[in-house]
């Protein structure tokens, strides 16, 4: 059995890497803001966490939205997938879940070349 390596079209790995980085950064900044809100509203009156992570999360959120709009073309996302990516920016950590789903469903390249059997029967369970 021979295997061939299927490479992503030129430029898509760069776009996928940028999207993955921003999506994870957005989820992390959300986490920081949630922890800051926990301290401000539940554990104490300390506003430092919100003052630090509020602007950070706001900036990363804007970068995430712009990134989705910029990479949707090169990554060949349909409008429903793009809208799902944008909607994922609202609930905490959903950008990370979207990124995982997008990799698993083949909507973004995971950064590795994938070996694909060159014949259709190579994955057959028949002996």
Secondary structure, DSSP 8 states (H G I E B T S, - for coil): --EEEE---TTHHHHHHHHHHHHHHHHHHHHHHHHHHHIIIII-S--HHHHHHHHHHHHHHHHHHHHHHHHHHHTT--HHHHHHHHHTTTSTTHHHHHHHHHHHTTSS--SS-EEEESSGGGG----
